[in-house]
């Protein structure tokens, strides 16, 4: 019986640090409505090559990183179950479901996710892009 109490307490404790991004306040934005820093990053991708490889681009470039991305594997096999966007200072993390396009852009505590994959290599007309903007936290 003590084992079950311990298990319930551990599960409750672990779930307190997590929040699914779908539960956050969000809005859809067209490319032209994005902050100019994100527009510049998309138009000049070579300036952000290292960040693009990590799936996370924090702007402005050169600022101290506040977030990191971790892949959570499935219980069986080498597959990714979901992605964790972790706030480094508070250790609160946001769950991003598998299949959500990347890269993830963070600017002024907002997360911007494109509506499709490979925006740097396959999109010729950026005006067709749409992003979902999530408010991560209040400062």
DRENPA-228283 format. One record per atom (N, C-alpha, C): residue number from 1; x, y, z. Coordinates in Angstrom, 1 decimal. Example, Ala and Ser with C-alpha at 12.3 -4.5 7.8 and 13.67 -1.06 7.14 Angstrom:
<recs>
+-----+--------+--------+--------+
|   k |      X |      Y |      Z |
+-----+--------+--------+--------+
|   1 |   13.2 |   -5.7 |    7.8 |
|   1 |   12.3 |   -4.5 |    7.8 |
|   1 |   13.2 |   -3.3 |    7.8 |
|   2 |   12.8 |   -2.2 |    7.1 |
|   2 |   13.7 |   -1.1 |    7.1 |
|   2 |   12.9 |    0.0 |    7.9 |
+-----+--------+--------+--------+
</recs>
This chain:
<recs>
+-----+--------+--------+--------+
|   k |      X |      Y |      Z |
+-----+--------+--------+--------+
|   1 |    0.8 |   -1.2 |    0.0 |
|   1 |    0.0 |    0.0 |    0.0 |
|   1 |    0.9 |    1.3 |    0.0 |
|   2 |    2.0 |    1.3 |    0.7 |
|   2 |    2.9 |    2.4 |    0.8 |
|   2 |    3.4 |    2.7 |   -0.6 |
|   3 |    3.7 |    1.6 |   -1.4 |
|   3 |    4.2 |    1.7 |   -2.7 |
|   3 |    3.2 |    2.5 |   -3.6 |
|   4 |    1.9 |    2.3 |   -3.5 |
|   4 |    0.9 |    3.0 |   -4.3 |
|   4 |    0.9 |    4.5 |   -3.9 |
|   5 |    0.9 |    4.8 |   -2.6 |
|   5 |    1.0 |    6.2 |   -2.2 |
|   5 |    2.2 |    6.9 |   -2.8 |
|   6 |    3.3 |    6.2 |   -2.7 |
|   6 |    4.5 |    6.8 |   -3.2 |
|   6 |    4.4 |    7.0 |   -4.7 |
|   7 |    3.9 |    6.1 |   -5.4 |
|   7 |    3.7 |    6.2 |   -6.9 |
|   7 |    2.8 |    7.4 |   -7.2 |
|   8 |    1.7 |    7.5 |   -6.5 |
|   8 |    0.8 |    8.6 |   -6.8 |
|   8 |    1.4 |   10.0 |   -6.5 |
|   9 |    2.2 |   10.1 |   -5.4 |
|   9 |    2.8 |   11.3 |   -5.1 |
|   9 |    3.9 |   11.7 |   -6.2 |
|  10 |    4.6 |   10.7 |   -6.6 |
|  10 |    5.6 |   10.9 |   -7.7 |
|  10 |    5.0 |   11.4 |   -9.0 |
|  11 |    3.9 |   10.7 |   -9.3 |
|  11 |    3.2 |   11.1 |  -10.6 |
|  11 |    2.6 |   12.5 |  -10.5 |
|  12 |    2.1 |   12.9 |   -9.3 |
|  12 |    1.6 |   14.2 |   -9.2 |
|  12 |    2.7 |   15.3 |   -9.2 |
|  13 |    3.8 |   15.0 |   -8.5 |
|  13 |    4.9 |   15.9 |   -8.5 |
|  13 |    5.5 |   16.1 |   -9.9 |
|  14 |    5.6 |   15.0 |  -10.7 |
|  14 |    6.2 |   15.1 |  -12.0 |
|  14 |    5.3 |   15.9 |  -12.9 |
|  15 |    4.0 |   15.8 |  -12.8 |
|  15 |    3.0 |   16.4 |  -13.7 |
|  15 |    2.9 |   17.9 |  -13.4 |
|  16 |    3.4 |   18.4 |  -12.3 |
|  16 |    3.3 |   19.8 |  -11.9 |
|  16 |    4.2 |   20.7 |  -12.8 |
|  17 |    5.3 |   20.2 |  -13.3 |
|  17 |    6.2 |   20.9 |  -14.0 |
|  17 |    5.9 |   21.0 |  -15.5 |
|  18 |    4.9 |   20.3 |  -16.0 |
|  18 |    4.6 |   20.2 |  -17.4 |
|  18 |    3.3 |   20.9 |  -17.8 |
|  19 |    3.4 |   21.4 |  -19.0 |
|  19 |    2.2 |   22.0 |  -19.6 |
|  19 |    2.2 |   21.8 |  -21.1 |
|  20 |    1.2 |   21.3 |  -21.6 |
|  20 |    1.1 |   21.1 |  -23.1 |
|  20 |    0.9 |   22.4 |  -23.7 |
|  21 |    1.6 |   22.7 |  -24.8 |
|  21 |    1.4 |   24.0 |  -25.5 |
|  21 |    0.0 |   24.2 |  -26.0 |
|  22 |   -0.7 |   23.2 |  -26.3 |
|  22 |   -2.1 |   23.4 |  -26.8 |
|  22 |   -3.0 |   24.0 |  -25.7 |
|  23 |   -2.6 |   24.0 |  -24.4 |
|  23 |   -3.4 |   24.6 |  -23.4 |
|  23 |   -3.0 |   26.1 |  -23.2 |
|  24 |   -2.0 |   26.5 |  -23.8 |
|  24 |   -1.5 |   27.9 |  -23.7 |
|  24 |   -2.4 |   28.9 |  -24.5 |
|  25 |   -2.4 |   30.1 |  -24.2 |
|  25 |   -3.0 |   31.1 |  -25.0 |
|  25 |   -2.2 |   31.2 |  -26.3 |
|  26 |   -3.0 |   31.2 |  -27.4 |
|  26 |   -2.3 |   31.2 |  -28.7 |
|  26 |   -3.1 |   31.9 |  -29.8 |
|  27 |   -2.4 |   32.3 |  -30.8 |
|  27 |   -3.1 |   32.9 |  -32.0 |
|  27 |   -2.4 |   32.6 |  -33.3 |
|  28 |   -3.1 |   32.7 |  -34.4 |
|  28 |   -2.5 |   32.4 |  -35.7 |
|  28 |   -2.0 |   33.7 |  -36.3 |
|  29 |   -0.8 |   33.7 |  -36.9 |
|  29 |   -0.2 |   34.9 |  -37.5 |
|  29 |    0.3 |   34.6 |  -38.9 |
|  30 |    0.1 |   35.5 |  -39.8 |
|  30 |    0.6 |   35.4 |  -41.1 |
|  30 |    2.1 |   35.9 |  -41.1 |
|  31 |    2.9 |   35.5 |  -42.1 |
|  31 |    4.3 |   35.9 |  -42.1 |
|  31 |    4.5 |   37.4 |  -41.9 |
|  32 |    3.7 |   38.2 |  -42.6 |
|  32 |    3.9 |   39.6 |  -42.5 |
|  32 |    3.6 |   40.2 |  -41.1 |
|  33 |    2.9 |   39.5 |  -40.3 |
|  33 |    2.5 |   39.9 |  -38.9 |
|  33 |    3.5 |   39.5 |  -37.9 |
|  34 |    4.6 |   38.8 |  -38.3 |
|  34 |    5.6 |   38.3 |  -37.3 |
|  34 |    6.5 |   39.5 |  -36.9 |
|  35 |    7.1 |   39.4 |  -35.7 |
|  35 |    8.1 |   40.4 |  -35.4 |
|  35 |    9.2 |   40.4 |  -36.4 |
|  36 |    9.8 |   41.6 |  -36.6 |
|  36 |   10.8 |   41.8 |  -37.7 |
|  36 |   12.0 |   40.9 |  -37.4 |
|  37 |   12.4 |   40.6 |  -36.2 |
|  37 |   13.5 |   39.7 |  -35.9 |
|  37 |   13.3 |   38.3 |  -36.5 |
|  38 |   12.1 |   37.8 |  -36.4 |
|  38 |   11.8 |   36.5 |  -36.9 |
|  38 |   11.8 |   36.5 |  -38.4 |
|  39 |   11.3 |   37.6 |  -39.0 |
|  39 |   11.2 |   37.7 |  -40.5 |
|  39 |   12.7 |   37.8 |  -41.0 |
|  40 |   13.5 |   38.5 |  -40.3 |
|  40 |   15.0 |   38.6 |  -40.7 |
|  40 |   15.7 |   37.3 |  -40.6 |
|  41 |   15.3 |   36.5 |  -39.6 |
|  41 |   15.9 |   35.2 |  -39.4 |
|  41 |   15.5 |   34.3 |  -40.5 |
|  42 |   14.3 |   34.3 |  -40.9 |
|  42 |   13.8 |   33.4 |  -42.0 |
|  42 |   14.4 |   33.8 |  -43.3 |
|  43 |   14.5 |   35.1 |  -43.6 |
|  43 |   15.0 |   35.6 |  -44.8 |
|  43 |   16.6 |   35.4 |  -44.9 |
|  44 |   17.3 |   35.3 |  -43.8 |
|  44 |   18.7 |   35.2 |  -43.8 |
|  44 |   19.1 |   33.9 |  -43.0 |
|  45 |   18.7 |   32.8 |  -43.4 |
|  45 |   18.9 |   31.6 |  -42.6 |
|  45 |   20.4 |   31.2 |  -42.4 |
|  46 |   21.3 |   31.6 |  -43.2 |
|  46 |   22.7 |   31.2 |  -43.0 |
|  46 |   23.3 |   31.9 |  -41.7 |
|  47 |   22.7 |   33.0 |  -41.3 |
|  47 |   23.2 |   33.6 |  -40.1 |
|  47 |   22.8 |   32.9 |  -38.8 |
|  48 |   21.9 |   31.9 |  -39.0 |
|  48 |   21.4 |   31.1 |  -37.8 |
|  48 |   21.6 |   29.6 |  -38.0 |
|  49 |   22.6 |   29.2 |  -38.7 |
|  49 |   22.8 |   27.8 |  -39.1 |
|  49 |   22.9 |   26.9 |  -37.8 |
|  50 |   23.7 |   27.3 |  -36.8 |
|  50 |   23.8 |   26.5 |  -35.6 |
|  50 |   22.5 |   26.3 |  -34.9 |
|  51 |   21.7 |   27.4 |  -34.8 |
|  51 |   20.4 |   27.3 |  -34.1 |
|  51 |   19.5 |   26.4 |  -34.9 |
|  52 |   19.5 |   26.5 |  -36.2 |
|  52 |   18.6 |   25.7 |  -37.0 |
|  52 |   18.8 |   24.2 |  -36.8 |
|  53 |   20.1 |   23.8 |  -36.5 |
|  53 |   20.4 |   22.4 |  -36.3 |
|  53 |   19.8 |   21.9 |  -35.0 |
|  54 |   19.5 |   22.8 |  -34.0 |
|  54 |   19.0 |   22.5 |  -32.7 |
|  54 |   17.5 |   22.5 |  -32.6 |
|  55 |   16.8 |   22.9 |  -33.7 |
|  55 |   15.4 |   23.0 |  -33.7 |
|  55 |   14.8 |   24.3 |  -33.0 |
|  56 |   15.7 |   25.0 |  -32.3 |
|  56 |   15.2 |   26.1 |  -31.5 |
|  56 |   16.0 |   27.4 |  -31.8 |
|  57 |   15.4 |   28.4 |  -32.1 |
|  57 |   16.0 |   29.7 |  -32.4 |
|  57 |   15.5 |   30.7 |  -31.5 |
|  58 |   16.4 |   31.2 |  -30.6 |
|  58 |   16.0 |   32.2 |  -29.6 |
|  58 |   16.5 |   33.6 |  -30.2 |
|  59 |   15.7 |   34.5 |  -30.1 |
|  59 |   16.0 |   35.9 |  -30.6 |
|  59 |   15.9 |   36.9 |  -29.5 |
|  60 |   16.6 |   37.9 |  -29.5 |
|  60 |   17.7 |   38.3 |  -30.4 |
|  60 |   18.9 |   37.4 |  -30.3 |
|  61 |   19.6 |   37.2 |  -31.4 |
|  61 |   20.7 |   36.4 |  -31.5 |
|  61 |   21.8 |   36.9 |  -30.5 |
|  62 |   22.5 |   36.0 |  -29.9 |
|  62 |   23.6 |   36.4 |  -28.9 |
|  62 |   23.1 |   36.6 |  -27.5 |
|  63 |   21.8 |   36.6 |  -27.3 |
|  63 |   21.3 |   36.8 |  -25.9 |
|  63 |   21.5 |   35.4 |  -25.2 |
|  64 |   21.6 |   35.5 |  -23.8 |
|  64 |   21.7 |   34.3 |  -23.1 |
|  64 |   20.5 |   33.3 |  -23.3 |
|  65 |   20.8 |   32.1 |  -23.6 |
|  65 |   19.7 |   31.1 |  -23.8 |
|  65 |   18.8 |   31.0 |  -22.6 |
|  66 |   17.5 |   31.0 |  -22.8 |
|  66 |   16.5 |   30.8 |  -21.7 |
|  66 |   15.8 |   29.5 |  -21.8 |
|  67 |   15.9 |   28.8 |  -22.9 |
|  67 |   15.2 |   27.6 |  -23.2 |
|  67 |   16.1 |   26.6 |  -23.8 |
|  68 |   15.7 |   25.3 |  -23.7 |
|  68 |   16.4 |   24.3 |  -24.4 |
|  68 |   15.3 |   23.2 |  -24.9 |
|  69 |   15.7 |   22.4 |  -25.9 |
|  69 |   14.8 |   21.4 |  -26.4 |
|  69 |   15.3 |   20.1 |  -26.1 |
|  70 |   14.5 |   19.2 |  -25.7 |
|  70 |   14.9 |   17.8 |  -25.4 |
|  70 |   13.8 |   16.9 |  -26.1 |
|  71 |   14.3 |   15.8 |  -26.7 |
|  71 |   13.5 |   14.8 |  -27.3 |
|  71 |   13.2 |   13.7 |  -26.2 |
|  72 |   11.9 |   13.4 |  -26.0 |
|  72 |   11.5 |   12.3 |  -25.1 |
|  72 |   11.2 |   11.1 |  -25.9 |
|  73 |   11.9 |   10.0 |  -25.7 |
|  73 |   11.7 |    8.8 |  -26.5 |
|  73 |   10.5 |    8.0 |  -26.0 |
|  74 |   10.0 |    7.2 |  -26.8 |
|  74 |    8.9 |    6.3 |  -26.5 |
|  74 |    9.4 |    5.2 |  -25.5 |
|  75 |    8.5 |    4.5 |  -24.9 |
|  75 |    8.9 |    3.5 |  -23.9 |
|  75 |    9.6 |    2.3 |  -24.7 |
|  76 |    9.2 |    2.1 |  -25.9 |
|  76 |    9.9 |    1.0 |  -26.7 |
|  76 |   10.4 |    1.6 |  -28.0 |
|  77 |   11.6 |    1.1 |  -28.3 |
|  77 |   12.1 |    1.6 |  -29.6 |
|  77 |   12.8 |    2.9 |  -29.5 |
|  78 |   13.4 |    3.3 |  -30.6 |
|  78 |   14.2 |    4.6 |  -30.6 |
|  78 |   13.4 |    5.8 |  -31.1 |
|  79 |   12.1 |    5.7 |  -31.1 |
|  79 |   11.2 |    6.8 |  -31.6 |
|  79 |   11.0 |    7.9 |  -30.6 |
|  80 |   10.7 |    9.1 |  -31.1 |
|  80 |   10.4 |   10.3 |  -30.3 |
|  80 |    9.0 |   10.3 |  -30.0 |
|  81 |    8.7 |   10.4 |  -28.7 |
|  81 |    7.3 |   10.4 |  -28.2 |
|  81 |    6.8 |   11.9 |  -28.3 |
|  82 |    7.5 |   12.8 |  -27.8 |
|  82 |    7.2 |   14.2 |  -27.9 |
|  82 |    8.5 |   15.0 |  -27.6 |
|  83 |    8.4 |   16.3 |  -27.8 |
|  83 |    9.5 |   17.2 |  -27.5 |
|  83 |    9.2 |   18.1 |  -26.3 |
|  84 |   10.2 |   18.3 |  -25.5 |
|  84 |   10.1 |   19.2 |  -24.3 |
|  84 |   10.8 |   20.5 |  -24.6 |
|  85 |   10.1 |   21.6 |  -24.4 |
|  85 |   10.7 |   22.9 |  -24.4 |
|  85 |   10.9 |   23.3 |  -23.0 |
|  86 |   12.1 |   23.3 |  -22.5 |
|  86 |   12.4 |   23.5 |  -21.1 |
|  86 |   12.9 |   24.9 |  -20.8 |
|  87 |   12.2 |   25.6 |  -19.8 |
|  87 |   12.7 |   26.9 |  -19.3 |
|  87 |   13.8 |   26.6 |  -18.4 |
|  88 |   15.0 |   27.0 |  -18.8 |
|  88 |   16.2 |   26.7 |  -18.0 |
|  88 |   16.2 |   27.2 |  -16.6 |
|  89 |   15.7 |   28.4 |  -16.4 |
|  89 |   15.7 |   29.0 |  -15.1 |
|  89 |   14.7 |   28.4 |  -14.1 |
|  90 |   13.5 |   28.1 |  -14.6 |
|  90 |   12.5 |   27.6 |  -13.7 |
|  90 |   12.3 |   26.1 |  -13.8 |
|  91 |   12.9 |   25.5 |  -14.8 |
|  91 |   12.7 |   24.0 |  -15.0 |
|  91 |   11.3 |   23.6 |  -15.3 |
|  92 |   10.5 |   24.6 |  -15.7 |
|  92 |    9.1 |   24.2 |  -16.2 |
|  92 |    9.3 |   23.9 |  -17.7 |
|  93 |    8.6 |   22.8 |  -18.1 |
|  93 |    8.7 |   22.5 |  -19.5 |
|  93 |    7.3 |   22.4 |  -20.1 |
|  94 |    7.3 |   22.6 |  -21.4 |
|  94 |    6.2 |   22.6 |  -22.3 |
|  94 |    6.3 |   21.4 |  -23.2 |
|  95 |    5.2 |   20.7 |  -23.2 |
|  95 |    5.2 |   19.5 |  -24.1 |
|  95 |    4.7 |   19.9 |  -25.5 |
|  96 |    5.5 |   19.5 |  -26.5 |
|  96 |    5.1 |   19.8 |  -27.9 |
|  96 |    4.9 |   18.4 |  -28.5 |
|  97 |    3.7 |   18.1 |  -29.0 |
|  97 |    3.4 |   16.8 |  -29.5 |
|  97 |    4.2 |   16.5 |  -30.7 |
|  98 |    4.4 |   15.2 |  -30.9 |
|  98 |    5.1 |   14.7 |  -32.1 |
|  98 |    4.4 |   15.1 |  -33.4 |
|  99 |    5.1 |   15.5 |  -34.4 |
|  99 |    4.5 |   15.9 |  -35.6 |
|  99 |    4.3 |   17.4 |  -35.8 |
| 100 |    4.7 |   18.2 |  -34.8 |
| 100 |    4.6 |   19.6 |  -34.9 |
| 100 |    5.8 |   20.1 |  -35.6 |
| 101 |    5.7 |   20.9 |  -36.7 |
| 101 |    6.8 |   21.4 |  -37.4 |
| 101 |    7.8 |   22.2 |  -36.6 |
| 102 |    9.0 |   22.2 |  -37.0 |
| 102 |   10.1 |   23.0 |  -36.4 |
| 102 |   10.8 |   23.7 |  -37.5 |
| 103 |   11.6 |   24.7 |  -37.3 |
| 103 |   12.2 |   25.1 |  -36.0 |
| 103 |   11.2 |   25.9 |  -35.2 |
| 104 |   11.5 |   26.0 |  -33.9 |
| 104 |   10.7 |   26.7 |  -32.9 |
| 104 |   11.4 |   28.1 |  -32.7 |
| 105 |   10.7 |   29.2 |  -32.9 |
| 105 |   11.3 |   30.5 |  -32.7 |
| 105 |   10.8 |   31.0 |  -31.3 |
| 106 |   11.7 |   31.6 |  -30.5 |
| 106 |   11.3 |   32.2 |  -29.3 |
| 106 |   11.7 |   33.6 |  -29.3 |
| 107 |   10.8 |   34.5 |  -29.1 |
| 107 |   11.1 |   36.0 |  -29.0 |
| 107 |   10.2 |   36.6 |  -28.0 |
| 108 |   10.7 |   37.3 |  -27.0 |
| 108 |   10.0 |   38.0 |  -26.0 |
| 108 |    8.9 |   37.1 |  -25.3 |
| 109 |    9.4 |   35.9 |  -24.9 |
| 109 |    8.6 |   34.9 |  -24.1 |
| 109 |    7.4 |   34.4 |  -24.9 |
| 110 |    7.5 |   34.4 |  -26.2 |
| 110 |    6.5 |   33.9 |  -27.1 |
| 110 |    7.1 |   32.8 |  -28.0 |
| 111 |    6.4 |   31.7 |  -28.2 |
| 111 |    6.9 |   30.7 |  -29.0 |
| 111 |    6.1 |   30.7 |  -30.3 |
| 112 |    6.9 |   30.8 |  -31.4 |
| 112 |    6.3 |   30.8 |  -32.8 |
| 112 |    6.7 |   29.5 |  -33.5 |
| 113 |    5.6 |   28.8 |  -34.0 |
| 113 |    5.8 |   27.5 |  -34.6 |
| 113 |    5.2 |   27.7 |  -36.0 |
| 114 |    6.0 |   27.3 |  -37.1 |
| 114 |    5.5 |   27.4 |  -38.4 |
| 114 |    4.4 |   26.3 |  -38.7 |
| 115 |    3.7 |   26.6 |  -39.8 |
| 115 |    2.6 |   25.6 |  -40.2 |
| 115 |    3.1 |   24.4 |  -41.0 |
| 116 |    4.4 |   24.4 |  -41.4 |
| 116 |    4.9 |   23.3 |  -42.2 |
| 116 |    6.4 |   23.2 |  -41.9 |
| 117 |    6.9 |   22.0 |  -42.3 |
| 117 |    8.3 |   21.7 |  -42.1 |
| 117 |    9.1 |   22.3 |  -43.2 |
| 118 |   10.4 |   22.4 |  -43.0 |
| 118 |   11.4 |   22.7 |  -44.0 |
| 118 |   11.2 |   24.1 |  -44.6 |
| 119 |   10.9 |   25.1 |  -43.8 |
| 119 |   10.6 |   26.4 |  -44.3 |
| 119 |   11.8 |   27.1 |  -44.9 |
| 120 |   13.0 |   26.7 |  -44.5 |
| 120 |   14.2 |   27.3 |  -45.0 |
| 120 |   14.6 |   26.8 |  -46.4 |
| 121 |   14.1 |   25.6 |  -46.7 |
| 121 |   14.5 |   25.0 |  -48.0 |
| 121 |   13.5 |   24.8 |  -49.0 |
| 122 |   12.2 |   24.7 |  -48.6 |
| 122 |   11.2 |   24.4 |  -49.6 |
| 122 |   10.2 |   25.6 |  -49.9 |
| 123 |   10.2 |   26.6 |  -49.1 |
| 123 |    9.2 |   27.7 |  -49.2 |
| 123 |    9.8 |   28.8 |  -50.1 |
| 124 |    9.2 |   29.0 |  -51.2 |
| 124 |    9.7 |   30.1 |  -52.1 |
| 124 |    9.0 |   31.4 |  -51.8 |
| 125 |    7.7 |   31.4 |  -51.5 |
| 125 |    7.0 |   32.6 |  -51.2 |
| 125 |    6.6 |   32.6 |  -49.7 |
| 126 |    7.4 |   33.4 |  -48.9 |
| 126 |    7.2 |   33.4 |  -47.5 |
| 126 |    5.8 |   34.0 |  -47.1 |
| 127 |    5.2 |   34.7 |  -47.9 |
| 127 |    3.8 |   35.3 |  -47.6 |
| 127 |    2.8 |   34.2 |  -47.4 |
| 128 |    3.1 |   32.9 |  -47.9 |
| 128 |    2.1 |   31.8 |  -47.7 |
| 128 |    2.3 |   31.2 |  -46.3 |
| 129 |    3.3 |   31.5 |  -45.6 |
| 129 |    3.6 |   30.9 |  -44.3 |
| 129 |    2.6 |   31.4 |  -43.2 |
| 130 |    2.2 |   30.5 |  -42.3 |
| 130 |    1.4 |   30.9 |  -41.1 |
| 130 |    2.1 |   30.3 |  -39.9 |
| 131 |    2.0 |   31.0 |  -38.8 |
| 131 |    2.7 |   30.6 |  -37.6 |
| 131 |    1.6 |   30.6 |  -36.5 |
| 132 |    1.8 |   29.7 |  -35.5 |
| 132 |    1.0 |   29.8 |  -34.3 |
| 132 |    1.9 |   30.4 |  -33.2 |
| 133 |    1.4 |   31.4 |  -32.6 |
| 133 |    2.2 |   32.1 |  -31.5 |
| 133 |    1.6 |   31.8 |  -30.2 |
| 134 |    2.4 |   31.2 |  -29.3 |
| 134 |    2.0 |   30.8 |  -28.0 |
| 134 |    2.7 |   31.7 |  -26.9 |
| 135 |    1.9 |   32.1 |  -26.0 |
| 135 |    2.5 |   32.9 |  -24.9 |
| 135 |    3.0 |   32.0 |  -23.8 |
| 136 |    4.3 |   32.0 |  -23.6 |
| 136 |    4.9 |   31.0 |  -22.6 |
| 136 |    4.7 |   31.4 |  -21.2 |
| 137 |    5.0 |   32.6 |  -20.8 |
| 137 |    4.9 |   33.0 |  -19.4 |
| 137 |    4.8 |   34.5 |  -19.3 |
| 138 |    4.4 |   35.0 |  -18.2 |
| 138 |    4.4 |   36.4 |  -17.9 |
| 138 |    5.7 |   36.7 |  -17.1 |
| 139 |    6.3 |   37.8 |  -17.4 |
| 139 |    7.5 |   38.2 |  -16.6 |
| 139 |    7.1 |   39.2 |  -15.5 |
+-----+--------+--------+--------+
</recs>
